[in-house]
Amino acid sequence: MTIAFKGKSTLKQYNPKKPDKYGYKVFVLSEASSGYVLQWSMYTGQNADADADLGATHLIVRQLIAQHTGKGHEVYMDSYYTSPAIANELANNDTGMCGTVNCKRRGMPRCLRRTELPLSKGDDPVFMRLGKLLACAWHDTKRLTMLSSLHGNSYVRKRIRSKQNDTGFREINRPVCVDRYNTFMGGVDTADQRMKTYLFPHRSRKWYNCIFNAILSICVVNSHIIYSKCAPGPHKPLKAFIQDIITALLEGYSKRESKKPERPSVEGGRECHRGSLSATGSALLMIGQIAAFVLIAHALRAVGRQSTGAVSVG
């Protein structure tokens, strides 16, 4: 996840593959189906005290999942974080893991590499097991390598669209680990999409303002998820939920009459909500910015330029 920001900041990152190319890199741990953000942390630079044998991504996953290990959860992650070392560590802590993996990672078998095992479209998947870990190489539309401590070497029969067949469909043998990965991997993307659907329109060159607005957006989305799960009856959409929050925060403030004589109402004066709302919004924004600046300053001082990470929980 990226918090968009183009101002001056030493923590700003550039990633040409992201929709928001400039901004703060944030690693997120979220629930797979709803996108509820369980844990998140911002990248503040490399950790000089990190263990070179484990790697930065290993420490990233360990830090984010620390409060949720030993409870039988399943973790799905992409190839940036997946490795045999973190898979074994999670498996020993009663936490399953499944994700795509780079076949050149330390501990991965060399015989699954493309040079050693050429596969073409339509070939059956190839499995290898070592202890609790299962490695799978498969080629559908492109080459894919999976690592899992949850699934076996079974596959499911799937009917997918195809332009080459006259019927428009074709049958494939999809590994179970790939099928489950496609089902549960979208938690972080769901959270990012819902958070950026109704962004706060406050533009600022101060680096802490956009971080505070991102934290506020995550809190609002999490609150709406809890409301949708717990409240009975028909649920309000996210937009109406945000409007109700704004109305509740501004309730009780007096309305100021407009001083424009050119637009009188029947009663002799026209009530204008814009003045009181903007003043209230500015006051709330100023209080929030001060609180966010203090919290972020303490957090950065405690982190000491420590790197963090992100996965998706199922």
C-alpha positions, 0 to 999 in steps of 0.5 A, spaced: 500 500 500 502 506 498 500 513 501 500 518 495 505 524 497 509 528 492 512 533 497 519 534 500 520 528 505 526 523 506 521 517 507 518 518 500 519 512 496 518 511 488 515 505 485 513 506 478 509 500 478 504 503 483 498 507 481 501 512 486 508 512 484 510 517 489 509 516 497 510 512 503 510 505 503 506 502 508 506 494 509 499 492 511 496 485 515 489 485 513 483 480 514 482 476 507 475 476 505 473 483 508 479 487 508 479 489 515 486 492 517 489 488 523 496 491 523 500 496 519 506 499 519 510 505 515 517 503 511 522 508 515 529 505 512 533 499 512 534 496 519 542 496 521 541 491 526 537 486 522 540 479 521 543 478 515 541 471 514 534 472 515 533 478 510 528 484 511 522 481 508 523 475 514 523 480 519 517 484 516 512 478 516 515 476 523 513 483 526 506 484 523 504 477 524 507 476 532 500 478 535 496 472 531 501 466 531 499 460 535 492 461 533 491 456 527 490 462 522 492 462 515 497 467 511 497 468 504 502 473 501 506 474 495 513 472 492 516 479 495 515 476 502 514 468 501 521 464 503 522 457 506 525 460 512 518 464 514 514 458 512 517 453 517 517 459 522 510 460 521 508 452 521 512 451 527 508 456 531 501 453 528 500 458 523 499 456 515 502 459 510 501 459 502 504 464 497 507 465 490 515 464 491 521 466 487 524 459 485 531 462 486 530 463 494 534 460 499 532 453 500 528 452 494 529 446 490 533 448 483 530 442 479 523 447 479 527 453 476 525 454 468 532 452 466 531 445 469 524 444 469 521 447 462 513 447 462 508 449 457 501 451 457 496 445 459 502 440 462 500 437 469 503 441 475 509 438 478 510 438 486 515 437 491 515 436 498 520 437 504 517 436 511 511 441 512 512 445 506 510 443 499 513 446 493 509 447 486 511 449 479 505 450 474 504 453 467 497 456 465 497 463 462 504 464 465 509 460 469 508 460 477 511 457 483 507 456 489 510 454 496 505 452 502 504 449 508 497 448 508 495 444 502 497 437 499 499 435 492 491 435 489 488 439 484 481 441 482 478 441 475 476 448 473 472 450 467 475 457 464 474 461 458 479 460 452 479 463 445 482 457 442 476 452 443 470 453 439 466 452 445 469 458 448 471 454 454 477 449 456 478 444 462 484 445 466 487 441 472 488 447 477 492 445 484 489 446 490 494 451 493 493 456 487 485 456 487 486 457 495 491 463 493 486 466 488 481 466 493 484 469 499 490 473 497 485 480 495 485 482 502 490 488 502 487 490 495 480 490 498 482 495 504 486 499 499 481 500 494 475 501 500 480 506 503 481 510 497 474 510 494 472 516 498 479 520 500 479 526 504 480 532 500 485 536 504 491 537 500 497 539 504 505 539 503 506 537 510 508 530 510 504 528 516 498 531 514 497 525 509 499 520 514 494 522 518 488 522 513 490 515 511 490 513 518 483 516 519 481 513 512 483 506 515 479 507 522 473 509 518 473 503 513 474 498 519 469 501 523 464 500 517 466 493 516 465 492 524 458 496 523 456 491 517 458 485 521 454 487 527 448 491 526 442 487 524 438 489 518 440 493 511 446 496 512 448 503 509 454 504 504 460 507 506 459 513 503 452 514 507 456 511 513 461 517 512 456 522 512 453 520 518 460 520 522 461 528 519 453 529 521 454 526 528 461 530 529 458 537 527 452 536 531 450 541 536 454 547 533 450 553 531 449 556 524 451 563 522 447 567 518 450 570 511 451 577 511 450 577 503 444 582 502 443 580 495 440 574 497 434 575 502 430 569 504 422 570 506 424 571 513 429 576 511 435 573 512 438 566 509 442 561 513 449 559 511 452 553 513 458 553 510 461 558 514 460 554 521 462 548 517 468 550 515 470 553 521 469 547 525 472 542 520 478 547 520 478 546 528 478 539 528 483 538 522 488 542 526 487 538 532 488 532 529 494 534 525 497 536 532 495 529 535 498 526 529 504 529 529 506 528 536 504 520 535 508 520 529 514 523 532 514 518 538 513 512 533 519 514 528 523 516 534 521 509 537 522 505 531 529 508 529 529 507 522 526 500 522 523 496 516 516 493 517 512 489 512 505 486 510 501 480 508 494 478 508 490 473 513 485 468 511 
